[in-house]
Amino acid sequence: MISFRTFSISDPAYENDGLRMVTVKSSALGRRANVSLWVPSAERIGTLLILLHGVYSAHWAWSMKGGVHRTAQRTLDAEEIAPMVIAMPEDGLKHDGSGYLIWPGAEDVERWIVDEVPAIARRAVPALLPDTKIAIAGLSMGGYGALRLGGKYADRFCAISAHSAITDVEEMAGFVEEPLTDYLRCSPREELSAIYWLHRNRERLAPLRFDCGVQDNLLEANRNLHETLAAHGITHDYFEFPGGHEWSYWQQHVAETLRFTDRHSRNKQA
């Protein structure tokens, strides 16, 4: 059982569009940290989607820039998905982006995402069932986090999805101000590539999908990941769509992550 020294949650009287805010004292990060939650109106909810943001942003980005809560409500109203909770945590706020890595010292962003965020969701949303299935997804750096953590902690997740993903830590250099050497100190070099964990745990890997815009600077990296996975016989779905590395693209395609999560969480529950 994970406990938090402090756990502050928004007042339902002031919550809007199903959005709930939580701030906790995180032992993994060694400080207070924030999670936005989308909580649909339902008495029993069996799926939790952890949705990771990209560089420069924080826990509010997917809702306040991407409107994912409204997309989720529309797909729920259309009966394309069953009720699910979406947990949108901050990335630890290290540098321009933490990469969702274990940083030397007290900042274990991996444990924050994989262990503490699900515990926060369960405490903040009593409707979540004890055997709730957990999926992980994200955009750009958050896509990297989803691919890498989804592969590394393969037994924890029922589905993995990424949009416009960074696929290897070296691609962070195109986005952040800080030197790449800072990131290379977080883990052995090979473990900082998404393919390392996806291949290492291929037998236990959850269903995997990812996509990229054809005008995105990360397109070649995503094509290379697709080709490498295919060469190793690792089952996955890969898509390319019009668009670049921009919120209009992610707003349009996050619904595919929601439907993918719903489909595979139901399969796990069955």
Number of C-alpha atoms within 10 A of each C-alpha: 4 9 14 13 9 11 16 12 15 14 9 11 6 8 11 9 11 15 19 20 21 17 17 20 17 23 19 20 21 13 12 16 21 23 21 24 28 26 25 21 13 11 10 14 22 20 25 29 29 24 29 28 24 27 20 16 15 20 24 19 20 25 18 10 13 19 16 22 21 15 18 25 20 14 18 17 12 10 10 15 20 22 23 28 26 25 26 28 27 26 30 28 18 15 15 15 24 24 30 26 25 20 21 12 9 12 21 20 24 23 17 24 27 18 15 20 21 19 17 22 25 17 14 19 18 12 19 22 15 10 10 20 24 24 28 29 31 29 29 26 30 27 29 31 32 29 29 27 24 29 26 22 17 21 12 19 25 27 27 31 31 29 29 30 30 27 25 22 20 15 16 23 13 11 14 15 11 13 11 15 10 11 22 16 13 17 13 9 14 13 16 22 18 25 22 17 21 24 18 13 17 19 10 15 24 25 19 23 21 25 23 30 21 17 13 17 14 20 20 12 18 24 16 12 19 21 14 14 17 13 9 10 11 18 15 15 13 17 14 16 13 10 16 18 20 14 16 12 18 24 16 13 16 24 18 16 23 24 17 19 29 24 16 22 24 15 10 14 12 6
